[in-house]
Amino acid sequence: MRILLDACVPRGLRRSLVGHDISIPREMGWNKLPDGLLLDGMSGVFDVLVTVDRSIQFQQRLRGRTFAVILLRAKSNKLIDLLPLVPALLLALDEVKPGEMREVKV
């Protein structure tokens, strides 16, 4: 699965997502793009956006996109707080469908 880790997600999380093709906006040259353009650029390139941005569902149109969005809800966006979510995140990655938004929390 092709996954984009949002800029607000620590890059170290990618080590826990073995078996998936993980990118970050900086590697794509997208680190300066506003959220709307970043989401538009993801179509046909990525299957899932993993983010901790709780407002994305209210600020951006997500329904009907060709990719899914998984929102990680933890105490903070620090790797130490996100690592306990990895088992649920991996399960969500197997189940989520394009255009769907799913929350993963403890």
C-alpha positions in Angstrom: 0.0 0.0 0.0 1.3 3.5 -0.9 1.0 5.7 2.2 1.8 9.4 2.7 2.7 10.3 6.3 1.5 13.9 6.8 4.2 16.4 7.7 2.8 16.5 11.3 3.5 12.8 11.8 7.0 11.9 12.9 9.0 10.2 10.1 10.1 7.5 12.6 6.6 6.0 12.4 7.5 4.6 9.0 9.8 2.0 10.6 6.7 0.5 12.2 4.8 0.2 8.9 6.8 -2.6 7.4 5.5 -4.0 4.1 4.1 -0.6 2.9 5.5 2.0 0.6 5.8 5.1 2.9 6.6 8.6 1.7 6.6 12.0 3.4 5.7 15.4 1.7 9.3 16.6 1.8 10.5 13.6 -0.3 7.8 14.4 -2.8 8.7 18.1 -3.0 5.2 18.8 -1.5 6.3 20.2 1.9 5.3 23.7 1.0 1.9 22.8 -0.5 -1.3 23.9 1.3 -3.4 20.9 2.5 -5.9 21.2 -0.4 -3.2 21.0 -3.1 -1.4 18.2 -1.2 -4.6 16.2 -1.2 -5.2 16.9 -4.9 -1.7 15.7 -5.7 -2.2 12.5 -3.8 -4.9 11.2 -6.2 -3.6 8.3 -8.2 -0.3 8.3 -6.4 -1.2 7.3 -2.8 -3.7 4.9 -1.2 -3.8 6.5 2.2 -2.9 9.7 4.1 -1.9 9.2 7.7 -2.3 12.3 9.8 -2.7 13.7 13.3 -4.4 16.9 12.0 -7.8 16.7 13.8 -9.2 19.6 11.8 -8.5 18.1 8.3 -12.0 16.6 8.1 -13.6 20.0 8.7 -11.3 22.0 6.5 -10.9 19.8 3.5 -13.2 17.8 1.2 -12.3 14.2 1.8 -15.4 12.3 0.6 -15.0 11.0 -3.0 -11.2 11.1 -3.0 -9.3 8.2 -4.5 -7.4 7.6 -1.3 -8.4 7.1 2.4 -7.4 9.2 5.4 -6.5 7.8 8.7 -6.4 10.1 11.7 -4.2 9.1 14.6 -5.6 10.4 17.9 -3.0 10.4 20.7 -1.9 12.6 23.6 0.5 14.3 21.2 2.1 13.8 17.8 5.4 12.5 19.4 6.5 9.1 18.2 6.4 7.7 21.8 2.7 8.6 22.0 1.9 7.3 18.5 3.7 3.9 18.7 0.9 2.3 20.8 -1.5 3.0 17.9 0.5 1.0 15.4 -1.4 -2.3 15.8 -4.7 -0.6 15.3 -3.2 1.5 12.4 -2.0 -1.6 10.6 -5.5 -3.1 11.0 -7.1 0.1 9.7 -4.7 0.1 6.7 -6.0 -3.4 5.7 -9.7 -2.4 6.0 -10.0 1.3 4.9 -11.5 2.1 1.5 -10.8 5.1 -0.8 -12.8 8.2 0.2 -13.1 6.9 3.8 -11.9 8.7 6.9 -11.0 6.5 9.8 -9.8 7.5 13.3 -7.4 5.3 15.2 -7.1 5.9 18.9 -6.3 4.0 22.1 
